[in-house]
Amino acid sequence: MRFGFIALSLSLVASTAAAEDFDAKSFLAEKCSSCHGTEVYSRPNPRVKSLDKLAAQVRRCDANVGTGLFDEDIDAVVKYLNVNFYKF
């Protein structure tokens, strides 16, 4: 039982460290720009019209491309896109 607790604690620390190292801007430039440029985020009649829909779209793209982002990384991408483009 003690070993399980230690293993869980270490995995939580590792996932927190990984999330802190994640750079949404670099990720978007590296992974997303192969399908589209930033114009998709700033078109006059956007398909994404809410923060929830933005999060759903990022999850769809993650699944389609197979990048396997952690929830914290998806949150970081959504936050970056919202702050820099969508402004919900």
N, C-alpha and C positions, 0 to 999 in steps of 0.2 A: 504494500500500500504506500509506503514511504517513497519507493522508487517511482511509482506512478505520479505522485504529486510533484516530485522533482522534475520528471520528464515533462509534465504539463507546464510547470513554471518556466522551464527553459524554452519550450516551444513558444510560449507567450512572449517572452523577452525577445526571441529571435524574430517573431512576426512583427513586433513593435519596431525593432531596429530596421527591418526591411521596409516597413511603411515609411519610416522617417527618411530613408535613403531614396525613396521613389521620387522621381522628377517628372511630373505630369507634362510639362512643356517639352522636354526631350523625348518622352514617350510618344507624344502626339507627332512630333516631327519625324521620328524614326518609323513608327508603325502606321500611323493614320494617313500621312501625306502620300503614301503609295496608292491609296484609293481616291483621295480628294485633297484639295488644298483648303485653305482657310475660308475661301469664298462660301463654302457650304454652311459655315457658322454665321455668316453676315449677310446672307441674301435678303432681299427686301421682303419676301413672303416666306418666312421660315416654316418648316414642317414641325419643328419642335417649339411648343408654345408654353411650356411650364417646366419647372425644375424637376418634377417627377417624370415628365416625358423625356427630358434630357438624360436623366439617370437610366431610364429604360433603354434609350437609344445607345448609350455607352455600353450597357450590358449586351445589347444585340450585336454591336460591333465586336465586342470582346469575344462573344461566342462564335461569330462568323469567321473572324480572323484566327481564333484559337490562341489568343495571347495568354489566357489563363490568369487574368489579374485577380488579386485578392480584393475583398470588399473595400479595404482601406485605400487601395490604389484606384479603384473605380471612383470612390468618393473624391479622391484628389483630382482625377481627370474632370469629373463633373464640376468641382469647385473652380478649377482653372478655366474651363470653358465658360462657366457662368460669369466669373469675374472679368474675363477678357473679351467675351463676345456677347453672350446672351443677356446678362444683367437682369435676371428675374428677381 
